[in-house]
Amino acid sequence: MFWECPIIPDIWNNLNSFFQNNGITIELTLINVLFGISTNIHYKSINQIIMLMKYYIFGSKYRKEVPNFNGFHHYLQNRITIEREIATTKNKLNQHLQKWAFLKP
């Protein structure tokens, strides 16, 4: 479902373009999508985005919607906003801003 569905490759290609537009050069392979990019702390945000994409695809199936990158991008922005609110209440806004600093507004 996360890789072989005929609709899904376009979404992963769009995510790869999104990463490139934000200065990140990685290769989204089946192994990277299933298991993450690396255990290196620098990939924490990237792995979270990949995990959120898989959750978005999974949720789309059960909502009987066709997943698309614009829908995912909106979902990602909402998640980052929620995370920002949580970080603000825990006085960890600086860590939050550093985590997502690579994303262009």
N, C-alpha and C positions, 0 to 999 in steps of 0.2 A: 504494500500500500504506500509506503514512504518513498519508493524508488521506481517500481516497475509499472505503476498505473500510467496510462498514456498522457494524462493531464499533468502529472507531477514534474516531468523533466523541465518544462518551461518555468515552473515556479523556482526550482533549484537554480536554473540558469539566471533567472532574475535576481535571486539572492546572491549569486556569485558576482553579478554586475554591481549590485548594491555594495558588496564588500569592496570591490575594486574602486568604485566611486568614492569610498571612504578610506582609500589608501591601504587596503588589506589585500594581499595577494595570497590566496590559498586555493587549493584544488578540492572541490566538493566531490568526493568519490563516495561510493556506497559504504565503504569502511569508515570514512570520516563522518558521514551522516549518521551511521548506526552507533558508532562508539566514541565520537568526538575527535577533535583535531589533535590535542595533546594534553598531557597533564600539566604542562607549563602554565603558570599563573597568568601569563600574558594572553592566553587563549580563553580565559574564563568567560568573558563577554561574548566571544564568538561562539563558544560551545552553548552558552545560554540561548543565543539567537537560534542556533540550529535546533536545540531542544524545543523552543517555542514554536518553530516552524513545524516540527513533527506533531506537536500538540494541536496546532491550528489545522493541519491536514486531517488529523484524527477527528477533531471536533466537527469539521466540515462534513465529513462522511455521515455523522450521526444527525447533523442538522439538515442533511439532504441538500447541501449547497455545493456548488462547484468552487473549489478553492482557487484563489488567484492571488497574485503578489500584492496588489493594492489592498486587498482585504487583510493580508498578513501584515503589511506595513502599518496599517491602522491599528491592528491588534498589538503589534510591537510597541508603537508609540504609547498606547494605553498602559501597557505593562510597565514601561519605563516611567511613566507619570506616577503610577501607583507606587513603584519602588522608590521614587523620589520623595513622595509623601511619607513613606515609612522611614526613609533615611533621615528626613527632616525631624520627625518626632523623636528619633533616637540619637540626635546630634551627630549623624554620620553623613551629612550632606557632602562633605569634601570627598569621602571615599566613593560615594555614588557618582559625583561629577567626574572623578578620575576614571572610574570604570567605563563610563560612556563617553569620554572625551573624544574618542576617535570618530564618533558619528557626526556628520555634518547636519546642521539644523535644517 
